[in-house]
């Protein structure tokens, strides 16, 4: 597993059964691409989709994207073949396996054990391939903290809204929007916050699920902005038009990024010998302290991961 949490503002879903889409995805500016063997593939094409994915990963051309394969969940008979064929065939060019419909820590442990056996057998570095755990029902949400702790391979916890809505009998057919009749607050707030708390408590990333109205760019931006405001790291994208919006929404705006960098510089200076070894300082009309530094670190890290460049510099006050 990567020691550094990598940017995942946009996580592009690509059906493994469509070689044309696999090739097109290489040129899109998504932070992560996940090649899907689960819901995007009909049962009869799953074996061929595995071969397509192995070929696409080994052909290269993915740039610095995070390369992920979503396998089928453990309740099916496809899962072990998905993992064995993909990891044996293209493990050197794979960053993570995404496991859907995770309901317990044991399911993550089982995947970890299988990955370790394959890595040892074919000579890959043990532990290099991460795990992304997708929470898609009530049982998974109740166990989410244990799931996040289940393996050092776990890198992300992902909300899967469509299956989750079905699992709790939510009265809606529009994935990502508020159910009819829920006119106050956010029906998904508890779910999102539970995933976020488990992720942050265990140093994992939290990823929001898809918005299925793929031609409604304003709707996608609105829904994405809600989970971004909570602190989520990114969101699934199902269409190329959603990629740029996600990259923008889950990165800081330029003013906030510049301000965060100024806070870090000002606090470092104020606590130094030259700055008087003070525990707090003024940055313009704003008092900053250690808590300010911690908040600024979050914004700074997101901006740096997104490749942002600061447009202002800190000037120590003249004595």
C-alpha positions as CSV (number, residue, x, y, z in Angstrom):
1,X,0.0,0.0,0.0
2,X,1.2,3.5,-0.7
3,X,2.5,5.3,2.4
4,X,1.3,8.6,1.0
5,X,-2.4,9.2,0.4
6,X,-2.7,10.0,-3.3
7,X,-5.1,12.5,-4.9
8,X,-8.4,11.0,-5.8
9,X,-10.5,14.0,-6.6
10,X,-12.0,12.3,-9.6
11,X,-12.4,8.5,-9.7
12,X,-13.5,7.5,-13.2
13,X,-15.6,4.3,-13.7
14,X,-14.8,2.4,-16.9
15,X,-16.5,-0.9,-17.9
16,X,-13.9,-3.6,-18.4
17,X,-16.0,-5.1,-21.2
18,X,-15.5,-2.1,-23.5
19,X,-12.0,-1.9,-25.0
20,X,-12.8,1.5,-26.6
21,X,-13.8,3.0,-23.3
22,X,-10.7,1.6,-21.7
23,X,-8.5,3.2,-24.3
24,X,-10.3,6.5,-24.1
25,X,-10.0,6.7,-20.3
26,X,-6.2,6.8,-20.6
27,X,-6.4,10.3,-22.0
28,X,-8.8,11.8,-19.5
29,X,-7.5,14.0,-16.6
30,X,-9.0,11.8,-13.8
31,X,-6.9,11.3,-10.7
32,X,-8.0,7.6,-10.6
33,X,-9.4,5.2,-13.1
34,X,-11.2,2.1,-11.9
35,X,-11.7,-0.7,-14.5
36,X,-15.0,-2.4,-13.6
37,X,-15.7,-6.1,-13.5
38,X,-18.8,-5.8,-11.3
39,X,-22.0,-3.9,-12.1
40,X,-20.8,-2.5,-15.5
41,X,-20.2,-6.0,-16.9
42,X,-23.0,-8.5,-17.7
43,X,-22.3,-12.0,-16.3
44,X,-21.6,-13.5,-19.7
45,X,-18.8,-11.0,-20.5
46,X,-17.0,-11.0,-17.2
47,X,-14.3,-13.6,-18.3
48,X,-13.6,-11.6,-21.4
49,X,-13.6,-8.3,-19.4
50,X,-10.8,-9.7,-17.2
51,X,-8.6,-10.2,-20.3
52,X,-9.4,-6.7,-21.6
53,X,-8.4,-5.2,-18.3
54,X,-5.1,-7.1,-18.0
55,X,-4.2,-6.1,-21.6
56,X,-5.2,-2.4,-21.0
57,X,-3.1,-2.2,-17.8
58,X,-0.1,-3.9,-19.4
59,X,-0.2,-1.7,-22.5
60,X,0.4,1.4,-20.3
61,X,-0.4,4.9,-21.2
62,X,-2.1,5.7,-17.9
63,X,0.3,8.4,-16.9
64,X,0.2,9.1,-13.2
65,X,-3.4,8.0,-12.7
66,X,-4.1,5.6,-9.9
67,X,-5.0,2.3,-11.6
68,X,-7.8,0.3,-9.8
69,X,-9.8,-2.7,-10.7
70,X,-13.2,-3.3,-9.1
71,X,-13.8,-7.0,-8.7
72,X,-17.1,-8.7,-7.9
73,X,-18.2,-9.0,-4.2
74,X,-17.5,-12.1,-2.1
75,X,-21.1,-13.3,-2.3
76,X,-20.6,-14.2,-6.0
77,X,-18.6,-17.0,-7.6
78,X,-16.6,-14.6,-9.7
79,X,-14.5,-12.9,-7.1
80,X,-11.5,-15.2,-6.7
81,X,-11.1,-15.5,-10.5
82,X,-11.3,-11.8,-10.8
83,X,-8.5,-11.3,-8.3
84,X,-6.3,-14.1,-9.5
85,X,-6.4,-13.3,-13.2
86,X,-6.0,-9.6,-12.8
87,X,-3.2,-9.6,-10.2
88,X,-1.3,-12.5,-11.8
89,X,-1.7,-11.0,-15.2
90,X,-1.1,-7.3,-14.5
91,X,-0.2,-6.9,-10.8
92,X,2.9,-4.9,-11.6
93,X,0.8,-2.3,-13.3
94,X,-2.0,-2.2,-10.7
95,X,-2.4,0.1,-7.7
96,X,-5.5,-1.1,-5.9
97,X,-8.3,-3.7,-5.9
98,X,-11.7,-2.2,-5.2
99,X,-14.0,-4.6,-3.2
100,X,-17.7,-3.8,-3.5
101,X,-20.5,-4.5,-1.0
102,X,-18.2,-4.9,2.0
103,X,-20.1,-6.0,5.0
104,X,-17.4,-7.0,7.5
105,X,-13.8,-6.7,8.3
106,X,-13.4,-10.4,7.5
107,X,-14.2,-9.8,3.9
108,X,-11.3,-7.3,3.7
109,X,-9.0,-9.7,5.5
110,X,-9.9,-12.5,3.0
111,X,-8.9,-10.2,0.1
112,X,-5.7,-9.3,1.8
113,X,-4.8,-13.0,2.3
114,X,-5.5,-13.8,-1.3
115,X,-3.5,-10.8,-2.6
116,X,-0.6,-11.8,-0.4
117,X,-0.6,-15.4,-1.7
118,X,-0.6,-14.2,-5.3
119,X,2.1,-11.6,-4.7
120,X,4.3,-14.3,-3.1
121,X,3.6,-16.8,-5.9
122,X,4.4,-14.4,-8.8
123,X,7.2,-12.5,-7.1
124,X,5.5,-9.1,-6.6
125,X,6.2,-6.9,-3.6
126,X,4.0,-8.1,-0.8
127,X,1.5,-5.4,0.3
128,X,2.1,-3.1,-2.7
129,X,-1.5,-3.4,-4.0
130,X,-4.0,-1.5,-1.9
131,X,-7.6,-2.1,-1.1
132,X,-10.6,0.2,-1.6
133,X,-13.6,-0.8,0.4
134,X,-17.1,0.1,-0.8
135,X,-19.9,0.5,1.7
136,X,-23.2,-0.3,0.1
137,X,-25.6,-1.5,2.8
138,X,-26.6,-1.0,6.4
139,X,-24.4,-3.9,7.6
140,X,-21.4,-2.4,6.0
141,X,-22.0,1.0,7.5
142,X,-22.4,-0.4,11.0
143,X,-19.1,-2.2,10.6
144,X,-17.3,0.7,8.7
145,X,-14.7,1.4,11.4
146,X,-13.7,-2.2,11.7
147,X,-13.6,-2.4,7.9
148,X,-11.2,0.6,7.8
149,X,-9.0,-1.1,10.4
150,X,-9.1,-4.5,8.8
151,X,-5.8,-4.3,6.8
152,X,-2.9,-1.9,6.2
153,X,-3.7,-2.3,2.5
154,X,-7.0,-0.3,2.9
155,X,-6.5,3.1,1.3
156,X,-10.1,4.4,0.8
157,X,-13.6,3.9,2.1
158,X,-16.2,4.5,-0.6
159,X,-19.9,5.3,-0.5
160,X,-22.0,3.2,-2.9
161,X,-25.3,5.1,-2.9
162,X,-27.5,3.0,-5.3
163,X,-27.2,-0.3,-3.5
164,X,-27.3,1.4,-0.2
165,X,-30.6,3.2,-1.0
166,X,-32.1,-0.2,-2.0
167,X,-30.8,-1.9,1.1
168,X,-32.5,0.5,3.5
169,X,-35.7,0.8,1.4
170,X,-35.2,4.4,0.6
171,X,-38.2,5.9,-1.3
172,X,-36.3,7.1,-4.3
173,X,-35.2,6.1,-7.8
174,X,-32.7,9.0,-8.4
175,X,-29.3,8.2,-7.1
176,X,-27.6,11.1,-5.3
177,X,-30.6,13.3,-4.9
178,X,-32.7,13.7,-1.9
179,X,-35.7,11.3,-1.7
180,X,-39.1,12.7,-2.3
181,X,-40.6,14.1,0.9
182,X,-37.3,14.7,2.6
183,X,-37.5,18.5,2.5
184,X,-35.2,19.5,5.4
185,X,-31.5,18.6,5.7
186,X,-29.7,15.9,3.9
187,X,-30.9,12.3,3.9
188,X,-27.3,11.1,3.3
189,X,-25.6,13.1,6.0
190,X,-25.3,10.3,8.6
191,X,-24.0,7.9,6.0
192,X,-21.4,10.3,4.7
193,X,-20.3,11.4,8.1
194,X,-20.0,7.8,9.4
195,X,-17.8,6.9,6.4
196,X,-15.8,10.1,6.9
197,X,-15.2,9.5,10.6
198,X,-14.0,5.9,10.0
199,X,-11.7,7.1,7.2
200,X,-10.2,9.9,9.2
201,X,-9.8,7.9,12.4
202,X,-7.8,5.4,10.4
203,X,-5.9,7.7,8.0
204,X,-7.8,6.6,5.0
205,X,-9.4,8.6,2.2
206,X,-13.2,9.0,1.9
207,X,-14.7,8.9,-1.6
208,X,-18.3,9.9,-2.5
209,X,-20.3,7.7,-4.9
210,X,-21.7,8.5,-8.3
211,X,-24.3,10.9,-9.6
212,X,-26.2,9.1,-12.3
213,X,-27.7,12.1,-14.1
214,X,-24.6,12.4,-16.2
215,X,-25.8,15.2,-18.4
216,X,-26.8,17.4,-15.4
217,X,-23.5,19.2,-14.7
218,X,-25.0,21.7,-12.3
219,X,-26.6,18.8,-10.3
220,X,-23.3,17.0,-10.2
221,X,-21.5,20.1,-9.0
222,X,-24.2,20.7,-6.3
223,X,-24.0,17.2,-4.9
224,X,-20.3,17.0,-5.1
225,X,-19.9,20.3,-3.3
226,X,-21.8,18.9,-0.3
227,X,-19.5,16.0,0.4
228,X,-16.4,18.2,-0.5
229,X,-17.6,20.7,2.2
230,X,-17.7,17.9,4.8
231,X,-14.1,16.9,3.9
232,X,-14.4,14.0,1.4
233,X,-11.4,13.6,-0.9
234,X,-13.2,12.9,-4.1
235,X,-16.1,11.4,-6.0
236,X,-16.9,8.9,-8.6
237,X,-17.3,10.2,-12.2
238,X,-19.2,8.3,-14.8
239,X,-18.8,10.7,-17.8
240,X,-15.8,12.7,-19.1
241,X,-17.8,15.9,-18.5
242,X,-17.8,15.2,-14.7
243,X,-14.0,14.9,-14.4
244,X,-13.1,18.5,-14.6
245,X,-15.9,19.5,-12.2
246,X,-14.7,16.9,-9.6
247,X,-11.1,18.0,-9.9
248,X,-12.2,21.6,-9.2
249,X,-14.7,20.9,-6.4
250,X,-12.4,18.6,-4.4
251,X,-9.4,21.0,-4.6
252,X,-9.2,24.3,-2.7
253,X,-9.9,27.5,-4.6
254,X,-6.8,29.6,-5.3
255,X,-7.6,32.2,-2.5
256,X,-8.0,29.5,0.2
257,X,-4.8,27.7,-1.0
258,X,-2.8,30.9,-0.9
259,X,-4.1,31.8,2.5
260,X,-3.3,28.3,3.9
261,X,0.3,28.6,2.7
262,X,0.6,32.1,4.2
263,X,-0.7,30.7,7.6
264,X,1.9,28.0,7.5
265,X,4.7,30.4,6.7
266,X,3.6,33.0,9.2
267,X,3.2,30.4,12.0
268,X,6.6,28.9,11.3
269,X,8.2,32.3,11.4
270,X,6.4,33.4,14.6
271,X,7.5,30.3,16.5
272,X,11.1,30.7,15.4
273,X,13.9,32.5,17.1
274,X,13.7,35.3,14.6
275,X,10.0,35.6,15.1
276,X,10.2,35.8,18.9
277,X,9.3,32.2,19.7
278,X,5.6,33.2,20.0
279,X,2.8,30.6,20.2
280,X,0.4,32.8,18.3
281,X,0.8,35.7,15.8
282,X,-1.2,38.1,13.7
283,X,-1.6,37.5,9.9
284,X,-3.1,40.8,8.8
285,X,-6.2,41.1,11.0
286,X,-6.3,37.4,11.8
287,X,-4.8,35.7,14.9
288,X,-3.2,32.3,14.1
289,X,-2.0,29.6,16.4
290,X,-1.3,25.8,16.4
291,X,-5.0,25.0,15.6
292,X,-4.8,27.4,12.7
293,X,-1.7,25.6,11.4
294,X,-3.5,22.2,11.5
295,X,-6.4,23.6,9.6
296,X,-4.1,25.2,7.0
297,X,-2.2,21.9,6.6
298,X,-5.4,20.2,5.3
299,X,-6.0,22.9,2.7
300,X,-2.3,23.1,1.8
301,X,-2.0,19.3,1.3
302,X,-5.1,19.2,-0.9
303,X,-3.8,22.1,-3.0
304,X,-0.3,20.6,-3.4
305,X,-1.7,17.2,-4.3
306,X,-3.8,18.9,-7.0
307,X,-0.6,20.6,-8.4
308,X,-1.6,24.1,-7.4
309,X,0.9,26.9,-7.3
310,X,0.8,29.7,-4.8
311,X,0.4,33.2,-6.0
312,X,1.5,35.1,-2.9
313,X,4.5,35.0,-0.5
314,X,4.9,35.6,3.2
315,X,6.8,38.7,4.2
316,X,7.9,38.8,7.9
317,X,6.9,42.0,9.7
318,X,9.6,44.6,10.0
319,X,10.8,45.1,13.6
